[in-house]
Amino acid sequence: MAQANEQALVERIRKDFSLLGHVRWLASGATGPMSSHALGAIEEVQAGLYTGFHPEAWERDYPEEARSVVARLLGASAQEVALTRSTSEGLMAVGSSIPWERGDRIVISDQEYPANAVPWFYLARRYGLEVRVVQSVDGRLPLDAFARLVDRKTRLISVSHVQFGSGFRVDLAGLAELAQSHGALLVVDGIQSVGALCVPIRDLGVDALACGGYKWLCGPMGTGFLYVRRQVAERLVPQGAGFEHLASSEWDELWEALCGGGTWVRDAGELAEDAHRFDGIGHNFPLLAGLTAAVDYQLRLGPEWIERRVLALSGQLVELARSAGLQVLTPAADKERSGIVLLRGPWDLSQPAARMSLEEALRGRGVVVNVRAGGVRASCHFFNDEEDLRQLMVALTCSRLLA
């Protein structure tokens, strides 16, 4: 009975994503499809702000609405959430706010997406820091591999919760303990986990987490957030500040002077004490409404249900791929797996033409995946079904002729 109920629920969910009527979308690790609810929220706000004059559209606090639903998803407070436009923007906001000293060390892994590597190497060149790179073991990143490189000079550990290639899920709670024992910060790239897995941010002990809204959250491009633990935010000093970054009392006084004819050109240097000091400037209200609707959609489904479904689907795909004779580079254990499954077959994907040919062949059969890390990366999300997986395997079997 429970299985029949879940099947009915998934069928209803799939109707909310019009894209799924045209293609079997197994590419949320690159871009997630948007539901009719999120698309409708964007259109509604766009119309309210620009098509006609609707005072209620201008009076809504879109940033706070988005901040609130993200905080609920993470189990954090809204004061610990800054709004950004991408994962990179969030990571750079943290990195540029740390008072670095020459010789400080940053620890990352050899599996990181460039968004979580480029900022740290840049800061290393600028401030004379050392970046240490943990070497993975068969695609895994065990705690002891980090422990060998973390020492008293380590200022920061930065890692993706889920690796973009293999889908390996890092033990964040264990890393947090390691970081804390050495007085280091744990900064996380969460774009491949948030929206697919439960991320109880406080229980995990993470100091900061950056995430874009357009992958597993199924929100619009140009949205994202940065979680910063309150005690950490107070110690970080942003490189720049704007009107939006002021403490609320400072902002209110300055706005009153500006509107009422007082003295508004003056030093108002007290910044917000919480994560708001890291907010991006120039929020796009329709896009924020789309992000709010997308996150709210997932909250109504339940993050726990989403995680169970994601892991069940990725586990099924692992078994199907092995039965078909494909090499699976994704861990089989639930605690180390996510929604990403990385497969290798007889194809040589080292050349751009080969990668393009394989993706085109799969698209020709109505299946969208991504070629990443030298393999076929399939991303299983809550709206996918077993037929998506079967059709992917059929398409991969037929594409062996391209090898």
Secondary structure, 3 states (H helix, E strand, C coil): CHHHHHHHHHHHHHHCCHHHHCCEECECCCCCCCCHHHHHHHHHHHHHHHHCCCHHHHHCCHHHHHHHHHHHHHCCCHHHEEEECCHHHHHHHHHCCCCCCCCCEEEEECCCCHHHCHHHHHHHHHHCCEEEEECCECCECCHHHHHCCCCCCEEEEEEECECCCCCCECCHHHHHHHHHHCCCEEEEECCCCECCECCCHHHHCCCEEEEECCCCCCCCCCCEEEEECHHHHCCCCCCCCCHHHECHHHHHHHHHHHHHCCCCCCCCCCECCCHHHHCCCCCCHHHHHHHHHHHHHHHHHCHHHHHHHHHHHHHHHHHHHHHCCCEECCCCCHHHCCCEEEEECCCCCCCHHHHHHHHHHHHHCCEECEEECCEEEEECCCCCCHHHHHHHHHHHHHHHHHC
